[in-house]
Amino acid sequence: MTGPVRSARGTGGSSRDRILARVRTAVADAREAPEVTRAYLTTHTPDDPAAVLDLLHENLAEYRALVHRTDAEGLPALLARLLADHGSTTVLVPPGLPLEWLGEAGPVRVQDRSASTAAELDTVDSVVTGCALAIAETGTIVLDGGPDQGRRRITLVPDHHICVVRAPDQVVASVPQAMARLDPTRPLTWISGPSATSDIELDRVEGVHGPRKLEVVLVTG
């Protein structure tokens, strides 16, 4: 049997403070940890940009993202077509999204505002963003809240997210390679396919925790 649980009040500090004090006492005379040799492979993918891009495309599609390829010149027309195909009349635009991506016409543009409520964001048909990185081996898009990505919530509430990936600069083969390039102090969001969950009978339901439809545009050249 265990003894009674005592309250932290009136016993000389919080439970957290006492635990941390015990940890500091326990390690006071400990030697510094040796430098760890990290000689393991950082990727299992050949160092070939075309092969890495093909692998990214394959794994994004495996996660049920809709993947498109174009060059910089064809990007505005492709984005316009994707928004039209979705029937979007409004599109959420991060403050640093390049103006030439969306051209002159198209849906009404909604700015990313700190005052926007979840209910207001839910009325937006689509959101178009850039990304920080894309990881080929896992089919993962990483956002870090950069100017062309906006706040995390704008990619979680609208039902349709179009994410632009510029290859090869924003494409890496593996997670270790991505970690070496990402800033851990930024708000990182890792996206592998559209939001999905399953119940106990494994019936897949999409759009529960984020956009129901994720489209990734791979821009080369």
N, C-alpha and C positions, 0 to 999 in steps of 0.2 A: 504494500500500500504506500501511497505517497502522502506526504504531509499536506496541510492546508495551503492554499495559494494565498500569498500575502500581497497586499496592495503595494504599489511602488510609492504611494504617497507617504510622506513623513519618514522615509527610510534613507534619506540622503541622496536624492536625485532619482531620475527616472530609471526604468529597467534598461533602457538603451544606454544611458550613461554608464551604468554599472557593468554591463556586458562589454562595452568598449574599453573600459578601464582594465578589466580582466584580460582582454586580448592584448592590450598594450603591455601589461605586466608579463604576460606569457612569452611575448616575442622580443622583449627588451634586450636579451642577450643573444638572440639568434643571429647567425651569420647571414650576410646578404645572399640572396639567391643568385646562383651562377647564370650567366648569359645563356639563353637557350639557342641551340643551333637549329635553324630552320632550313634544313637542306632538302625538304620534301618537294615533290613536284607541285607546281602551282597550277598546272593545267594538263589535261590529257588530249588536248586538241592541237592538231598541227598548226604551226605558225604561218598560216595562209589566210589573209583577210577575206578572200572570197569564200573559203571553206568555213570560216568562223561566222560569216554573215548567213550562209546557207543553214548552218546549225541553229543559229538564233531563229531564223524564219521557221524552221521545222519544229522547234520546241515551243515557240509562241503559238503556233497552230495546234500543237498537241494539247495545249492548255485552253483551246477554244477561243483564242484571240483571232480576230480577222486581220490578216497581214497583207499589206500592199507595198509595192516597190515603185519608186519613181526617182527622177533626178531633181535637182533644185529648180530647174525651169518648169518642170511639170507639177511641182508641189501645189501651187495655188489652185490649179484646175482640179487636181485630185481631191483636195480638201473640200472644195465647193461641191464636187459630185457626191462625196461621202455624206456631207451635211444634207444635201438635197435628197439623197436616197433614204436617209433616216427621217425625212420630213421635218427637219429642225427649222423653227422660226426664230429661235433665240440661241445664242452661243456664248458661253462664258469665256472671257479672254483674260489671261494673266497680264499684268502690266508690262512685262518685258517680252511678250510674244512678238516676234518680228512682224511688222505691219504688212510686209509683202506676202506673208503666208496666206492671208485670207482675201487679198485683193480688195476691190472696191465694193462689189455687190455682196449678196448673200444674206444670211439671217441677221437679225438685230443683235448687236454686240452688247453683252452685259459685262461690266467691269468687275473685277475682283475687289470687293470692298470689305473692310474689317467689320463694318456695321451690318452686313448681310446676315439674315437669320437662316436657319436650316430650312424653314418653310419657303423663304424666298428662293433659295438655291434649288429647291425641289421643283420649282416652276420652270427652270431652265432646261431646254431640250438636250443640249450637248455642251461639252467643254473640250477645248483644244489646248494641248500643252506640249512643251518640249520635255526633255528628261535630263537626268544627270548622267546615267549610264544604262546600258543594256548588257545582260550577261547571257552569252550563247548557250553554255552548258546547262543552264537551268531555265532558260526561257523567261528571264526575269527583267522587268523594267524597274529602275531605281529613280525615284524622285527625291530631291533634297531641298525643295522650297525655293529654288532659284527664280530669277525674274521671269523666265519663260514658263514657269510651272505654277507659281502662285501658292496660296495656302493649301495645306493638306486637304482640308474639307471640300474644296471645289472639285477634287477628283473622287470624292466619296459619295456626295449627295446626288449630282446629276446622273441620269440613267445611261448616258452615252459618253464615253471618253475616247477621244482620238489623241494618240500620243505620237509625236514625231521623233524619230531617232536618226541622228546624222551619222552615217557610216563613212569611213571606219573610225572616226575620232571618238565616238561615244559607244563603241562596241568593244567589249572585252570577252575573252573566252571563258573565264572562270570566276568564282566568288573570291578566291585569294587575290586575283588581279584587281577585282573591283574594290576590295577593302583597302588595297594600297593606294587607290586614287580618290576614295571618298573621304569626306571630312566627318568624323564621328560626332562632332559637336552640332551638326546640322540636323534638321528633322527629316530623317531618312524614311521613305515609304517604299517597300519592296512589293512589286505587283507581278504576280504570275497568273495571267489570264483574268477573265472577268470574275467578279465576286460570285462565290458559289458555296453552298453547304449541302449536306445530306441529312435526312432523318434516319431513324434506326433501321428502316428498310432500304436505305441507300438510294432513295429517290432524290435526284439532284435538283436543287432549286437555285437559280441564279438571281443576282441583284439584291441579296439580303443585306450585305455589309458594304456594298459599293456598287459601281455601275454594272448593269446587266449586260451591257455590250461594250467590249473593249476592241478598238481598232488601232493597230500599230502601223505607222507608215515609215518604211525604211528608205531614207534618202541617200542616194549614192551620187558622187560627183558634184 
